[in-house]
Amino acid sequence: MKFDAHISFYGSRPLWQKIIAALGYTAMFVCLYKGVTEPPRPNVPNNPGNIMSWFFIAYLCFLVGLFFSRVRDFHFDFITRRYKVVRRIGPFSIGNWKNFKSIEYVSVFKRGDSHYQVKVWYNKNKNLLVAGFYDFNGAMQFGKELAIQLKVDLLDAATNPRDSEWVDLEAPEVIF
């Protein structure tokens, strides 16, 4: 199946995060092995040789690996007006197609001092965060292209958050 847009929320993880994830998963397997092969020592309380302690440490290592290896992607099919949120961990992914009942508009928000978010608003009051930028012009350009593809309006809530304005998508772009 061909879809029109693929937006990656995290993209590919940096090498240092992949290394931490690999270490977390490796430590998890070592702890599971230790928990299975070492006999329990009932006379010594809170001993790491205890089976449950090794399994608990393995669980914590798994959580570290999971945190540093997960990726969230968005797939949009503009022709049939549906989307899919895909959660990936390495080669494994999960996600189902969902229909946009009614796409209302695309908006660009400012978060903090220099972070901009692009959201798609649908089904009256639901929104889907699809991208984040550190550059206002990049966020607006992405929002315009997305709004044009979805054939909806674009709301600029980043320039003046207290007085949002609708952006004219057909006006020629002026670059300063």
Contacts in CASP RR format, 6 or more apart in sequence:
PFRMAT RR
TARGET T0000
AUTHOR 0000-0000-0000
METHOD contacts of the structure
MODEL  1
MKFDAHISFYGSRPLWQKIIAALGYTAMFVCLYKGVTEPPRPNVPNNPGN
IMSWFFIAYLCFLVGLFFSRVRDFHFDFITRRYKVVRRIGPFSIGNWKNF
KSIEYVSVFKRGDSHYQVKVWYNKNKNLLVAGFYDFNGAMQFGKELAIQL
KVDLLDAATNPRDSEWVDLEAPEVIF
1 77 0 8 1.000
3 75 0 8 1.000
3 76 0 8 1.000
3 77 0 8 1.000
3 84 0 8 1.000
4 76 0 8 1.000
4 77 0 8 1.000
4 78 0 8 1.000
4 79 0 8 1.000
4 149 0 8 1.000
5 74 0 8 1.000
5 75 0 8 1.000
5 76 0 8 1.000
5 78 0 8 1.000
5 146 0 8 1.000
5 149 0 8 1.000
6 73 0 8 1.000
6 74 0 8 1.000
6 75 0 8 1.000
6 76 0 8 1.000
7 73 0 8 1.000
7 74 0 8 1.000
7 75 0 8 1.000
7 76 0 8 1.000
7 130 0 8 1.000
7 131 0 8 1.000
8 71 0 8 1.000
8 72 0 8 1.000
8 73 0 8 1.000
8 74 0 8 1.000
9 71 0 8 1.000
9 72 0 8 1.000
9 73 0 8 1.000
9 74 0 8 1.000
9 129 0 8 1.000
9 130 0 8 1.000
9 131 0 8 1.000
10 70 0 8 1.000
10 71 0 8 1.000
10 72 0 8 1.000
11 71 0 8 1.000
11 73 0 8 1.000
12 71 0 8 1.000
13 21 0 8 1.000
13 68 0 8 1.000
13 69 0 8 1.000
13 71 0 8 1.000
17 68 0 8 1.000
17 69 0 8 1.000
18 68 0 8 1.000
18 69 0 8 1.000
20 64 0 8 1.000
20 65 0 8 1.000
20 68 0 8 1.000
21 64 0 8 1.000
21 65 0 8 1.000
21 66 0 8 1.000
21 67 0 8 1.000
21 68 0 8 1.000
21 69 0 8 1.000
22 65 0 8 1.000
23 64 0 8 1.000
23 65 0 8 1.000
24 61 0 8 1.000
24 62 0 8 1.000
24 64 0 8 1.000
24 65 0 8 1.000
24 68 0 8 1.000
25 61 0 8 1.000
25 62 0 8 1.000
25 65 0 8 1.000
25 69 0 8 1.000
27 57 0 8 1.000
27 58 0 8 1.000
27 61 0 8 1.000
27 64 0 8 1.000
28 58 0 8 1.000
28 59 0 8 1.000
28 61 0 8 1.000
28 62 0 8 1.000
28 65 0 8 1.000
29 58 0 8 1.000
31 54 0 8 1.000
31 55 0 8 1.000
31 57 0 8 1.000
31 58 0 8 1.000
31 61 0 8 1.000
32 54 0 8 1.000
32 55 0 8 1.000
32 58 0 8 1.000
34 49 0 8 1.000
34 54 0 8 1.000
35 49 0 8 1.000
35 51 0 8 1.000
35 54 0 8 1.000
35 55 0 8 1.000
35 58 0 8 1.000
36 51 0 8 1.000
38 49 0 8 1.000
38 51 0 8 1.000
38 54 0 8 1.000
40 49 0 8 1.000
40 50 0 8 1.000
40 51 0 8 1.000
41 47 0 8 1.000
41 49 0 8 1.000
41 50 0 8 1.000
44 50 0 8 1.000
46 53 0 8 1.000
47 53 0 8 1.000
48 54 0 8 1.000
48 57 0 8 1.000
66 89 0 8 1.000
69 89 0 8 1.000
69 90 0 8 1.000
70 87 0 8 1.000
70 88 0 8 1.000
70 89 0 8 1.000
71 87 0 8 1.000
71 88 0 8 1.000
71 89 0 8 1.000
71 90 0 8 1.000
72 85 0 8 1.000
72 86 0 8 1.000
72 87 0 8 1.000
72 88 0 8 1.000
73 85 0 8 1.000
73 86 0 8 1.000
73 88 0 8 1.000
73 93 0 8 1.000
74 83 0 8 1.000
74 84 0 8 1.000
74 85 0 8 1.000
74 86 0 8 1.000
74 128 0 8 1.000
74 130 0 8 1.000
75 83 0 8 1.000
75 84 0 8 1.000
75 86 0 8 1.000
76 82 0 8 1.000
76 83 0 8 1.000
76 149 0 8 1.000
77 83 0 8 1.000
77 97 0 8 1.000
78 149 0 8 1.000
78 150 0 8 1.000
80 99 0 8 1.000
81 99 0 8 1.000
81 100 0 8 1.000
81 103 0 8 1.000
82 97 0 8 1.000
82 98 0 8 1.000
82 99 0 8 1.000
82 100 0 8 1.000
83 97 0 8 1.000
83 98 0 8 1.000
83 100 0 8 1.000
83 128 0 8 1.000
84 95 0 8 1.000
84 96 0 8 1.000
84 97 0 8 1.000
84 98 0 8 1.000
85 95 0 8 1.000
85 98 0 8 1.000
85 128 0 8 1.000
86 93 0 8 1.000
86 94 0 8 1.000
86 95 0 8 1.000
87 93 0 8 1.000
87 94 0 8 1.000
87 95 0 8 1.000
100 122 0 8 1.000
100 123 0 8 1.000
101 122 0 8 1.000
101 123 0 8 1.000
102 122 0 8 1.000
102 123 0 8 1.000
102 124 0 8 1.000
103 120 0 8 1.000
103 121 0 8 1.000
103 122 0 8 1.000
103 150 0 8 1.000
103 152 0 8 1.000
104 121 0 8 1.000
104 122 0 8 1.000
104 123 0 8 1.000
104 124 0 8 1.000
104 152 0 8 1.000
105 121 0 8 1.000
105 147 0 8 1.000
105 152 0 8 1.000
105 153 0 8 1.000
105 154 0 8 1.000
105 155 0 8 1.000
106 118 0 8 1.000
106 119 0 8 1.000
106 120 0 8 1.000
106 121 0 8 1.000
106 143 0 8 1.000
106 146 0 8 1.000
106 147 0 8 1.000
106 150 0 8 1.000
106 152 0 8 1.000
106 153 0 8 1.000
106 154 0 8 1.000
106 155 0 8 1.000
107 118 0 8 1.000
107 119 0 8 1.000
107 121 0 8 1.000
107 127 0 8 1.000
107 154 0 8 1.000
107 155 0 8 1.000
107 156 0 8 1.000
107 157 0 8 1.000
107 164 0 8 1.000
108 116 0 8 1.000
108 117 0 8 1.000
108 118 0 8 1.000
108 139 0 8 1.000
108 140 0 8 1.000
108 143 0 8 1.000
108 154 0 8 1.000
108 155 0 8 1.000
108 156 0 8 1.000
108 157 0 8 1.000
108 158 0 8 1.000
109 116 0 8 1.000
109 117 0 8 1.000
109 118 0 8 1.000
109 119 0 8 1.000
109 157 0 8 1.000
109 158 0 8 1.000
109 161 0 8 1.000
110 116 0 8 1.000
110 117 0 8 1.000
110 136 0 8 1.000
110 157 0 8 1.000
110 158 0 8 1.000
110 161 0 8 1.000
111 117 0 8 1.000
114 134 0 8 1.000
115 132 0 8 1.000
115 133 0 8 1.000
115 134 0 8 1.000
116 132 0 8 1.000
116 133 0 8 1.000
116 134 0 8 1.000
116 135 0 8 1.000
116 136 0 8 1.000
116 138 0 8 1.000
116 139 0 8 1.000
116 158 0 8 1.000
117 129 0 8 1.000
117 131 0 8 1.000
117 132 0 8 1.000
117 133 0 8 1.000
117 139 0 8 1.000
118 129 0 8 1.000
118 130 0 8 1.000
118 131 0 8 1.000
118 132 0 8 1.000
118 133 0 8 1.000
118 139 0 8 1.000
118 142 0 8 1.000
118 143 0 8 1.000
118 146 0 8 1.000
119 127 0 8 1.000
119 128 0 8 1.000
119 129 0 8 1.000
119 130 0 8 1.000
120 127 0 8 1.000
120 128 0 8 1.000
120 130 0 8 1.000
120 146 0 8 1.000
120 150 0 8 1.000
121 127 0 8 1.000
122 128 0 8 1.000
130 146 0 8 1.000
131 139 0 8 1.000
131 142 0 8 1.000
131 143 0 8 1.000
132 139 0 8 1.000
133 139 0 8 1.000
133 142 0 8 1.000
136 158 0 8 1.000
136 159 0 8 1.000
139 158 0 8 1.000
140 156 0 8 1.000
140 158 0 8 1.000
140 167 0 8 1.000
143 154 0 8 1.000
144 154 0 8 1.000
144 167 0 8 1.000
144 169 0 8 1.000
147 153 0 8 1.000
147 154 0 8 1.000
147 167 0 8 1.000
147 169 0 8 1.000
148 169 0 8 1.000
153 166 0 8 1.000
153 167 0 8 1.000
153 169 0 8 1.000
154 166 0 8 1.000
154 167 0 8 1.000
154 169 0 8 1.000
155 164 0 8 1.000
155 165 0 8 1.000
155 166 0 8 1.000
155 167 0 8 1.000
156 164 0 8 1.000
156 165 0 8 1.000
156 166 0 8 1.000
156 167 0 8 1.000
157 164 0 8 1.000
159 165 0 8 1.000
END
